[in-house]
């Protein structure tokens, strides 16, 4: 699986685990917000790595 798909999926799984293990509603909300920010950051980093990857000559010719 490509990293730009796997990284956000793993981050989303971490959010789910944090939310399910939180005891109070406030802790669940905090885990959801923090986890969502982490997932977005991971998705952004993975997309940036994919978009900024070195191009092959045949890709540049298009």
Residue, then its C-alpha position, 0 to 999 in steps of 0.5 A: x500500500x502506498x504511504x500516502x494512503x497508509x499513513x492517514x489510515x494508521x493515524x485514523x486508527x490511532x484516533x479511534x483507539x484514543x477515543x474508545x479508550x477515553x473515559x469521560x466525554x471531555x476526554x473523548x472530545x479532546x482525543x477526537x480533536x487532537x487525533x483528527x489534527x494528527x490525522x490531517x497532519x499525517x495526510x498532508x505530510x504524506x501528500x506533500x511527499x508524494x507531490x514533491x517526489x522526484x519525477x521521472x523524465x517520462x512524467x516530465x515530458x507530459 
